[in-house]
Amino acid sequence: MLRLLAWVAAALYIVFIIIHPPQGVMYALLGSLGLAVGLAAQDGIRNLLAGTMMLFNPPFRVGDMVEIGGQYGEVVRLDLSVTWLRTFDDNTVMVPNAEILKQAVVNSNSGELYELVVVTLDLPVTVPIRAVKELAADAARRCPYTYLKLPINIVVEPRHDRRFLLRFSIKAYVTDVRLERLMASDIAERTFEELTARQLIDARWDVPA
């Protein structure tokens, strides 16, 4: 920043003090310079205005898990012009604030430490639905990352992928938003281990007939 200011000051001194062009030329130079700066800075100005608007009506805050423009992660920093996210792959994503106001923003926890996690399992239509729901609910309750003060629900819906399937959606709350992936993996592992141990599914069931 200091180097940029030094160069700008030197350029202005050379043009207006040493060269000292006629007044009409000076006005033309200033007008051209102002137009160029305005065109170059229009995106930055939009981002600054968007950041100012977000100060009065914030859609999220630091620590929230949000999805913006296909990027999902934790809000780690808020600036007037950009918002910084950290994804589960430990990547830092910079999102311009003007882009945030143009699209839908999904906030998973809205300032709370816990959030709803949905674990989906696709199983053949031949599985006993009631037994699978009980095993899935028990796996969610035994998971060390589950927030047990809030309810656990199992939703079943049909779908088709080369054959008819049943999709079991295990809906439970995690104690800390940063443990979301660990919780989903743990519940899925426990459920499949129990299903296999009780011979409710066959490891070769997904092979096309």
ABEGO torsion letter per residue (X at the ends): XAAAAAAAAAAAAAAAAAAGBBAAAAAAAAAAAAAAAAAAAAAAAAAAAAAAAAAABBABBBGBBBBBGGBBBBBABBBAABBBBBBAAGBBBBBBAAAAAABBBBBAAGGBABBBBBBBBBBBAABBAAAAAAAAAAAAAABAABBAABBBBBBBBBBBBGBBBBBBBBBBBBABAAAAAAAAAAAAAAAAAAAAAAGABBAAAABBX
